[in-house]
Structures are given as C-alpha cells and as structure tokens.
Amino acid sequence: MPEVITPILEIRDAILERGAQDARKCYQCGKCMSSCPWFQVEAVSYPVYRFPQAVKLGVVTSSENKEVLAREVEDLFRCFACDACRVACPRGVDMAKVLRAVRRILVDYANLPQELRSMLSKTRSSGNPLGEPREKRTAWAEPLGVGPFTPDMDALYFSCCIPAYNQRAQSLAIATATILRKAGLTFGTLGASESCCGETVCKVGAEKVFSELAGANIAAFRAAGARRIVTTSPHCYSAFKTDYGEWGFEVEVLHETQLFAELIERGLLKPRTKVNRRVVYHDPCLLGRVHGVYEEPRWVLRHIPGLEIVEIENFSREQSLCCGGGGGGFWLDRPPDERVTNVRALQAYRTGADTLAVACPYCLQMFEDAVKVLAVPMEVRSVGELLAEAL
C-alpha cells in the first residue's frame, strides 16, 4: 500500500504548500457551483466544488488516460478567478487560490493550454503578452505630448498592455490622458521601462514569470519616485495594490474611475456636453467583487449629461457575471456555445441599453467580440471614453 499512498500524499502536500490551504475548509455544499459564471452556460458542466475534495484526496490530474487528463487540465484552466464563488461560500473558500496552486504545478510541467504557453513566452521575452516591442509601448502617448514621469508630477499613469498596443483599446488610454489634462493634473509614464503588471500571469500559475515582471516594475516605480499610480485596468490595479504588496511595495494606487469621481467631486472636471445614450454598466470582477469599487464608476456616469443609466436585474454589483477574460480566459479561444461573454452581453442587451459601459480593457475586447458574434445593436464604450465625450 505505501507505494500507492505515498504519491497521492505527495501530490496533495505539494498543492497545499503552493497555496491551496483553503481546500481544507470546503464541506461540499455546492453553493460555489450555482454562483460560478459557467453555471449560466448550458453547454458546460463545471462542478467546481469537486476541486477542493480532489486536492484533499491528492487525486488532481492523477489519471493515466491521456484524454481524461486533457479534459481535467482544461477544466482547471476554466476558472476566471472572478471571486463569485468566494462571495457565495459560507466558509469563504478562495477557490481561485486553490486552483492557482494546482496550476502552478501544471505550469512547472508545461501542462497547460497552448494559447497560455504562447502568452507566457511572449510576456517573458518582451515584457508584454502580445509580444510587441518595448519601445512602442507608449507610442499612443506621443501625439498627445505625454512624456516620462518625474517625481514632481501628480501621478504616474499605467495604461495596461492592451491599451498600449491594441489599436481599438488605445482610445481608452487616450481618453484617460485627455481627462487628466482637462483636470489640470500633471502625469507621465514609465515608457519602455514599463512591463506587464503580471496579474493574469500570476493567476495562470506562472510564478517565475510573475516574479520577474513584479520585480522589474517595482524597481522601475521606485527609481522613478512614484507616489501615486493611476491604472486603466482593474488587473493592474489589483496587482499593484495586492500582489505587489507581498513584496513590500506600498504606494497609493487608484483605478481611473476612482480618480475621475474624485476630480468631479473637487470641481476639477465639469461634464457639460450631452451624451444621449441609454447605458448599462458592467462591473469588472476585480474592481467590484475583489476590491469593492462599485459606486465610483456609476457616480461618474450619473454626472454625464444626457445619460440614462439602467442595471442588469439580479446580475449587477456583487452578482455581476464575469466577462470571461479573467484568470487567463482572455487568451483562450473557446467554442461559441462555451462563451460566458455571450451570456453577459445578452443580459446587457435585454435591458434595452444601446451602450454597454466598461471599466476594463479585457471587458472592452471581450464584449466587442461578443456583440459582433451575436449581431446585437449595442456599442461598447469605456467609462473614460464616455466622460471624455462629455468634456
């Protein structure tokens, strides 16, 4: 028997040591399954409550059948790290952390989806998941005259990799820069010294790559003398505020919607131009459930003249459905009938809104793809884009 039991115990202990201790708290009530975004997708059966039990028994990825093992690995990378299950759990089990611990081992053995393997390789070699040149990272800022950050400036602006390199998403960074200028704030970027925040890399389980990214960014922030960092992406916001804190890095971090709300309240921004739209706001998981930022984006939208704001009944704020981009999902190409994004886009469309407002570059791209696939007449705009239009 020892030759059978020992490997199982080794697997269990290895996973627990990598951060899955919350698995011990789970008593299999199943509430996590009904709160999981996958519960809304008919084509997918995802009994997430089974994972803690599998960890405790040491039977994760233990099958010798290649097809069974491949399906299990696919399920382990389905988690969006959206925190919905933790909110619903009577014992507060952090399922994302449990699954991240398992992913750490899978990444060590290169047993992960090819799309994620490619993303990690590009991030490690070029400092961003798109594999683009560092020197082009702030090309969006040059026409605006946004230069390098200096310690005497009000804030260091961190755009996120997607607005930095994706042509459509660049408008998010441009809108933010325009708004900060209108408010009279001085700000700059790190330029080519900026690396991916690494939040998704961390959730995927690639600890070595994350350590390299975090170390490089923290060194760059300190060298620049940054005291206040403003981010467009909730992923960057969460990484700097929480993940980097484990490295002893402490600095004021604001998501742009928090800063926009502050500037309007102080009278430094006065939206006057009417923006005649019926808008529904989507709560990003990291900004909302993880960090509790629900009201600031709505407060900003309420101060834009002409906007009519509606909510998605039963699925807003804490109950918001993930866009499907978190935890590595942004990089995975799923079949049309397995896309949480489509379910969420239809929820938004059924409110009668003509515009879906987002506060995350991942959400922007996920939903723009969804509305094209679904062929629904709804535009996706960021809160910053709408605010800039009103100024």
C-alpha positions in Angstrom: 0.0 0.0 0.0 2.7 2.6 0.8 3.8 2.7 -2.9 0.1 3.7 -3.8 -0.5 6.1 -0.9 2.8 7.9 -1.0 2.4 9.5 -4.5 -1.1 10.6 -3.6 0.1 12.3 -0.3 3.0 13.9 -2.2 0.5 15.4 -4.8 -1.8 16.6 -2.0 1.1 18.2 0.1 2.7 19.8 -3.0 -0.6 21.5 -3.9 -1.3 22.6 -0.3 2.2 24.0 0.0 1.6 26.2 -3.1 -1.4 28.0 -1.5 -4.4 25.6 -1.6 -4.9 25.5 2.2 -8.5 26.8 1.7 -9.4 23.4 0.3 -9.5 22.1 3.8 -12.4 24.5 4.7 -14.7 23.2 1.9 -17.6 20.9 3.0 -19.0 20.3 -0.4 -22.2 22.3 -0.1 -22.2 23.2 -3.8 -23.1 26.9 -3.5 -20.0 27.8 -5.5 -21.3 25.9 -8.5 -24.5 27.9 -8.7 -22.7 31.2 -8.4 -20.0 30.3 -10.9 -20.3 32.0 -14.4 -20.2 28.6 -16.0 -23.5 27.7 -14.4 -25.1 30.2 -16.9 -23.6 28.3 -19.9 -25.8 25.4 -20.9 -23.1 23.6 -22.9 -20.7 23.4 -19.9 -21.0 21.3 -16.8 -18.5 22.6 -14.3 -18.9 21.2 -10.8 -16.3 23.5 -9.2 -17.0 22.2 -5.7 -15.2 19.0 -6.6 -11.8 20.5 -6.8 -11.2 21.1 -3.1 -12.1 17.4 -2.4 -9.8 16.3 -5.2 -7.0 18.3 -3.6 -7.6 16.9 -0.2 -7.5 13.4 -1.6 -4.5 14.1 -3.8 -6.3 12.9 -7.0 -5.8 16.0 -9.1 -4.5 15.3 -12.6 -3.8 11.7 -11.5 -5.4 9.8 -14.4 -3.2 7.8 -16.7 -5.7 8.2 -19.5 -4.5 11.0 -21.8 -8.0 12.1 -22.9 -9.3 12.2 -19.3 -6.2 14.1 -18.2 -6.5 16.6 -21.0 -10.2 17.3 -20.0 -9.2 17.7 -16.4 -6.4 20.2 -17.3 -8.9 22.1 -19.5 -11.3 22.3 -16.5 -8.5 23.5 -14.2 -7.9 26.4 -16.6 -11.6 27.3 -16.9 -11.6 29.3 -13.7 -11.8 33.0 -14.3 -10.7 33.9 -10.8 -13.8 36.1 -10.7 -14.4 35.6 -6.9 -18.1 34.9 -7.3 -17.7 31.5 -5.6 -15.8 33.0 -2.6 -18.6 35.6 -2.1 -21.2 32.8 -2.1 -19.2 30.4 0.0 -20.4 30.1 3.7 -16.8 29.4 4.7 -15.1 32.0 2.3 -13.1 29.4 0.4 -10.9 31.1 -2.1 -11.3 28.7 -5.0 -9.2 30.8 -7.3 -6.3 30.4 -4.9 -6.9 26.7 -4.7 -6.9 26.3 -8.4 -3.9 28.6 -8.9 -1.9 26.3 -6.6 -2.8 23.4 -8.9 -1.9 25.5 -12.0 1.5 26.2 -10.5 2.3 22.6 -10.7 0.9 22.2 -14.2 2.9 25.2 -15.4 6.1 23.7 -13.9 5.5 20.6 -16.1 4.4 22.7 -19.1 0.9 21.1 -18.9 -1.3 24.0 -19.9 -3.3 25.2 -22.9 -1.1 26.2 -25.9 -2.5 29.7 -26.0 -1.4 30.3 -22.4 2.0 28.8 -23.1 2.4 31.2 -26.0 1.2 34.2 -23.9 3.7 33.4 -21.2 6.6 33.0 -23.6 5.8 36.4 -25.2 5.5 38.1 -21.8 8.8 36.7 -20.6 10.7 37.7 -23.8 9.2 41.1 -24.5 7.6 42.2 -21.2 4.0 42.1 -22.6 1.7 39.2 -23.6 1.3 40.4 -27.2 5.0 40.1 -27.9 5.3 43.7 -29.1 8.5 45.8 -28.9 9.1 47.7 -25.6 9.9 50.9 -27.5 6.4 51.0 -28.9 4.7 50.7 -25.6 3.9 54.4 -25.3 3.5 55.2 -29.0 -0.1 56.1 -28.2 1.1 58.9 -25.9 3.5 60.7 -28.3 0.9 62.6 -30.3 -0.6 63.8 -27.0 2.7 65.0 -25.7 2.6 62.7 -22.7 6.2 62.2 -21.6 8.2 60.3 -19.0 7.0 60.5 -15.4 9.0 62.7 -13.0 8.7 62.8 -9.2 7.2 66.3 -9.2 4.2 65.1 -11.2 0.7 64.4 -9.6 0.6 60.8 -10.8 2.2 58.0 -12.8 -0.2 56.7 -15.4 0.0 52.9 -16.2 -2.1 52.1 -19.3 -2.0 48.3 -19.3 -0.6 46.2 -22.2 -3.9 46.1 -24.1 -4.4 49.9 -24.4 -0.7 50.2 -25.1 -0.6 48.0 -28.1 -4.2 47.3 -29.4 -5.4 49.9 -31.8 -9.0 49.9 -30.6 -8.1 49.8 -26.9 -5.6 52.7 -27.3 -8.6 55.0 -27.2 -9.0 54.1 -23.5 -5.6 55.4 -22.7 -6.1 58.5 -24.9 -9.4 59.3 -23.2 -7.7 58.9 -19.8 -4.9 61.2 -20.7 -7.3 63.8 -22.2 -9.4 63.7 -19.0 -6.4 64.2 -16.7 -5.2 67.1 -18.8 -8.7 68.7 -18.6 -8.5 68.5 -14.8 -5.1 70.2 -14.8 -3.2 67.2 -13.5 0.5 66.5 -14.4 1.3 62.9 -15.2 3.7 60.7 -17.2 4.5 57.1 -18.0 7.5 54.8 -17.5 7.9 54.4 -21.2 9.9 51.4 -22.3 10.7 50.7 -18.7 7.1 49.5 -18.2 6.4 45.8 -18.1 3.1 43.9 -17.9 1.7 44.0 -14.4 1.6 40.2 -14.4 -1.8 39.8 -12.7 -3.0 37.3 -15.3 0.4 35.6 -15.3 0.0 35.1 -11.6 -3.5 33.7 -11.8 -2.4 31.3 -14.6 0.2 29.9 -12.1 3.5 31.1 -13.8 5.2 32.2 -10.6 8.6 32.6 -12.1 7.4 34.9 -14.8 5.3 36.9 -12.4 8.3 37.3 -10.1 10.4 38.7 -13.0 7.6 41.1 -14.0 6.8 42.3 -10.5 10.5 42.8 -9.6 11.1 44.8 -12.8 8.1 47.1 -12.3 8.7 47.7 -8.6 12.3 48.6 -9.3 11.1 51.0 -12.1 8.4 52.6 -9.8 10.9 53.2 -7.1 13.6 54.5 -9.4 11.0 57.0 -10.9 9.9 58.1 -7.4 6.2 57.2 -8.0 3.9 58.0 -5.1 0.5 57.7 -6.8 -0.2 55.3 -9.7 -3.3 55.5 -11.8 -4.4 52.5 -13.8 -6.9 51.9 -16.6 -7.1 48.2 -16.0 -8.5 46.6 -12.8 -5.9 43.8 -13.4 -3.1 46.3 -13.0 -4.9 47.9 -10.1 -5.2 44.6 -8.3 -1.7 43.5 -9.0 -0.1 46.8 -7.7 -2.5 47.0 -4.7 -2.5 43.4 -3.6 0.0 41.1 -5.3 2.9 43.6 -5.2 2.2 44.2 -1.5 3.5 40.8 -0.8 6.9 42.1 -2.0 6.7 45.0 0.4 5.7 47.5 -2.3 3.3 50.1 -0.9 2.2 53.1 -2.9 -1.2 54.8 -3.5 -3.0 53.0 -6.4 -6.2 54.3 -8.0 -8.3 52.8 -10.7 -9.1 55.6 -13.1 -12.8 55.6 -12.3 -11.9 56.4 -8.7 -9.8 59.3 -9.8 -12.5 60.6 -12.2 -15.0 60.6 -9.4 -12.6 62.4 -7.1 -11.9 65.1 -9.8 -15.6 65.6 -10.5 -16.3 66.0 -6.7 -13.5 68.5 -6.4 -14.9 70.5 -9.3 -11.8 70.0 -11.5 -13.9 68.2 -14.1 -17.3 69.6 -15.2 -19.0 67.4 -17.8 -21.3 69.7 -19.8 -21.8 68.2 -23.2 -24.9 66.0 -23.5 -24.2 62.3 -24.3 -27.6 60.9 -25.3 -27.3 57.2 -24.6 -29.1 54.5 -22.6 -26.2 52.9 -20.7 -25.8 49.7 -18.7 -22.6 49.4 -16.7 -20.8 46.1 -16.3 -19.0 45.6 -13.0 -15.5 44.1 -13.7 -14.8 41.2 -11.2 -11.5 42.5 -9.9 -12.7 46.1 -9.5 -16.1 45.1 -8.0 -16.1 41.9 -6.1 -12.4 41.7 -5.2 -11.8 45.4 -4.3 -15.4 46.7 -3.6 -15.3 49.5 -6.2 -19.0 49.6 -7.3 -20.2 53.2 -6.8 -17.4 55.4 -8.3 -17.9 54.3 -11.9 -21.7 54.7 -11.6 -21.2 58.1 -9.9 -19.1 59.3 -12.9 -21.7 58.1 -15.3 -24.5 59.8 -13.4 -22.6 63.1 -13.8 -22.6 62.9 -17.6 -25.5 64.9 -19.0 -27.9 63.0 -21.2 -27.1 59.5 -20.0 -29.9 57.2 -18.9 -28.5 54.5 -16.7 -30.0 51.1 -16.3 -29.0 48.0 -14.4 -28.9 44.3 -15.2 -31.5 42.9 -12.9 -30.2 40.2 -10.4 -26.7 40.3 -12.1 -25.1 43.6 -11.1 -22.6 44.7 -8.4 -21.7 41.6 -6.3 -23.7 39.4 -8.5 -22.2 40.6 -11.8 -21.4 37.9 -14.3 -17.7 37.7 -15.4 -16.9 38.8 -18.9 -14.8 35.6 -19.3 -11.5 37.3 -19.6 -10.1 36.8 -16.1 -7.7 34.1 -14.9 -6.3 33.6 -18.4 -9.6 33.3 -20.2 -8.9 36.4 -22.3 -6.3 34.4 -24.2 -8.3 31.2 -24.7 -10.3 30.6 -27.8 -13.5 28.8 -26.8 -16.3 27.5 -29.0 -19.2 29.9 -29.4 -21.5 27.9 -27.2 -18.9 27.9 -24.4 -18.5 31.7 -24.1 -19.7 33.3 -20.9 -19.1 36.6 -22.6 -22.1 36.0 -24.9 -24.4 35.3 -22.0 -23.3 38.5 -20.3 -23.7 40.6 -23.5 -27.2 39.3 -23.9 -28.0 40.2 -20.3 -26.9 43.7 -21.1 -28.7 44.0 -24.4 -32.0 42.8 -22.8 -32.0 45.9 -20.5 -32.8 48.0 -23.6 -29.5 49.8 -23.4 -27.8 51.0 -26.6 -24.4 51.2 -24.9 -22.5 48.8 -22.6 -20.1 50.8 -20.4 -17.0 49.0 -19.1 -14.1 49.9 -16.9 -11.6 47.3 -18.0 -9.6 46.8 -21.3 -10.3 43.0 -21.1 -14.0 43.6 -20.8 -13.9 46.0 -23.7 -12.4 43.5 -26.1 -14.4 40.5 -24.8 -17.7 42.3 -25.2 -16.9 43.9 -28.6 -16.3 40.4 -29.9 -19.5 39.2 -28.4 -21.8 41.9 -29.8 -20.3 41.2 -33.3 -20.9 37.5 -33.0 -24.4 38.0 -31.6 -25.1 40.7 -34.1 -26.9 42.9 -31.5 -27.1 46.7 -32.0 -25.1 47.7 -28.9 -21.9 49.7 -28.6 -19.2 49.0 -26.1 -17.5 52.1 -24.6 -15.4 52.7 -21.5 -16.4 55.0 -18.7 -13.4 57.1 -19.6 -14.5 57.4 -23.3 -18.0 58.5 -22.3 -16.6 61.0 -19.8 -14.1 62.4 -22.3 -17.0 62.8 -24.8 -18.9 64.9 -22.2 -15.9 67.2 -21.6 
